[in-house]
Structures are given as structure tokens and as C-alpha cells.
Amino acid sequence: MFGLEIILGCAGLGWLAYNLYRVLTEPRNAVEVGAQVVTRCPRPFAFQTYMKVREYYLQLSDGHRRYVMNGTHLTRDTVIEIWETAGFQYVKHRYRVVELIPNQRMRLLSEHSEVRVLGLFRGHSRSEVEFRFDDHAPEATTLGLTIRIVFANHLRHLLARLFFTEAIWAAHARQEMNALARIMETRQLAHTASVTSPI
């Protein structure tokens, strides 16, 4: 029994040391995750489908709770209120579109995202998101997503790493991008069928 306690203690200290090292070597006090997936549709179609994300955002992840956008179209400076969960975290974002380059990328920024962990602990972070659209083949697009969560100080950054924030949001990003690729492919098939069907 005593040997098990030593092993668990060493594992805990190792986990703490590893995460402390990551916090001290990260220049921005941030956790960054990403996902990349190929969708079988041309880049302009993929981008235009993404511009209609308000129609299907809640379908991209079981953790998506709310998507409210001011205005009717995504443009630079559009504000989007998003509520989502991942793991045991509940987050409310107020994103602003800070960059929108048609058929290439869109960057979002939430200066003050509200975070609740286990429904008990509250905090704030800065959330930066980038969606990318790159040619993969003539009729395929590589969709890329980067999520960067920036913390106010080293302590909050360390706590986030100790409580698996990186793994939680990496899994969320993969789920969201896989669902996005499927939706784009479904819409591409429907579009192709409507264009080629006889009148």
C-alpha cells in the first residue's frame, strides 16, 4: 500500500512539474489547440457554407448551447454570442469577427470569455479562434481550426493545464470540424443534385 502511495505521489508531482514547465515556457500564457479535416467540396462552396453557420452551429457539437449573431450576415466586426460546454467547463463567449478574407480565413476574438468549471469555479479568459480554408484537391478543401485560450496570469494558466483544458478543447475542436465537414459534404451533394436534376 505504501508503494502505491509513493507511485501516485510521484505521478502527481510529475504532472505538476510538466504543466509548470509548459506554463513557464509559453510566451502568451495560453493553451492552443487545433484540428484539420478534409471535406469533399470545392473551397468557395465550403467557405460559403460556413458563412451560413448560424443555420447549423448547434449541430456541430453536443456542447454547443447558443449562437446569436447581430445582423444577418457574417462580416468584419459582426458580434456573435456563443455558449458552449466542453468536458466539465461551461463558457460564454462574445466574439467579434476581426478578420474575414473570403475563401481563405476568418478570425474571431472574445476579449472576455466567462468560464465556469464544474459549475463551481468562475474565471475569465481571452478566446481567439481562426478558421482556415485551403485547397486540398480540385473538389476538396482542407478545413483548419485553431483555438487559443489566453489566461490573465501564470496561476490561472497552470490550473487550466492541470485540469486538462488542452485535451478537453482539442477533442471539442476535432468533433466540431468533423461535423462541419459532414454538413458541407451533405449540402454539396444536395446542391449538385439540384443543379443536375432534369426539369
C-alpha positions, -999 to 999 in steps of 0.1 A, spaced: 0 0 0 28 24 9 45 17 -25 13 27 -43 12 60 -24 47 67 -34 40 60 -71 8 81 -70 27 109 -53 55 108 -79 30 108 -107 12 138 -92 44 157 -88 55 148 -124 21 160 -137 26 193 -118 62 197 -129 53 190 -166 25 216 -166 45 241 -147 72 238 -173 46 243 -201 33 274 -183 67 290 -178 78 283 -214 46 295 -231 52 332 -241 15 342 -240 0 323 -210 -21 304 -235 -34 270 -244 -36 264 -281 -54 235 -298 -63 228 -334 -80 205 -358 -78 199 -395 -101 179 -417 -106 174 -454 -141 179 -469 -151 168 -503 -163 201 -518 -146 230 -535 -131 258 -514 -156 285 -525 -185 262 -517 -170 253 -483 -165 289 -474 -200 300 -485 -215 271 -465 -195 283 -434 -209 318 -439 -243 302 -431 -230 287 -398 -258 302 -378 -282 277 -395 -264 246 -381 -240 257 -354 -258 238 -327 -255 206 -347 -217 208 -348 -212 196 -312 -233 183 -283 -217 210 -263 -230 239 -283 -258 257 -264 -263 291 -281 -254 310 -312 -267 345 -316 -253 368 -342 -260 405 -347 -270 412 -382 -279 388 -410 -245 380 -425 -210 373 -412 -189 403 -419 -159 421 -403 -170 434 -368 -200 411 -366 -206 402 -329 -216 366 -321 -227 354 -287 -218 317 -282 -224 295 -252 -208 261 -251 -196 233 -229 -166 210 -232 -158 184 -205 -167 200 -172 -163 236 -185 -191 259 -195 -181 290 -214 -199 321 -226 -181 340 -254 -188 373 -270 -169 370 -303 -162 398 -328 -151 390 -363 -117 407 -365 -107 393 -399 -126 379 -428 -108 371 -461 -133 354 -485 -124 318 -494 -94 318 -471 -99 325 -434 -119 341 -406 -106 352 -372 -128 357 -341 -119 373 -308 -136 372 -275 -118 396 -252 -137 385 -221 -150 349 -221 -167 338 -189 -157 303 -178 -173 280 -152 -155 249 -141 -176 221 -125 -203 248 -120 -183 260 -90 -153 280 -101 -156 311 -122 -129 328 -143 -123 347 -174 -101 342 -204 -94 357 -238 -105 334 -267 -90 336 -302 -103 314 -330 -92 311 -366 -110 291 -393 -89 284 -425 -100 271 -459 -72 257 -481 -73 238 -514 -67 201 -510 -77 189 -545 -98 204 -572 -130 192 -555 -118 191 -519 -109 216 -492 -88 213 -460 -106 230 -432 -84 242 -403 -94 254 -369 -71 269 -342 -84 278 -307 -62 298 -284 -73 304 -248 -52 332 -232 -52 334 -194 -47 365 -172 -17 351 -153 5 321 -147 -16 307 -119 -48 305 -140 -28 291 -169 -14 264 -146 -48 255 -132 -62 252 -167 -35 228 -177 -38 208 -145 -75 203 -152 -69 191 -188 -81 222 -206 -59 214 -236 -72 178 -240 -108 189 -235 -108 216 -261 -87 196 -286 -114 169 -285 -141 196 -289 -123 211 -319 -120 177 -336 -157 169 -331 -167 203 -344 -146 201 -375 -156 165 -384 -193 175 -381 -187 207 -402 -171 186 -429 -201 162 -430 -225 191 -432 -206 207 -460 -205 174 -480 -242 169 -474 -250 204 -487 -226 199 -516 -244 167 -527 -278 184 -524 -266 214 -544 -251 191 -571 -283 171 -573 -305 202 -577 -282 216 -604 -281 184 -624 -316 171 -619 -338 173 -650 -366 198 -650 
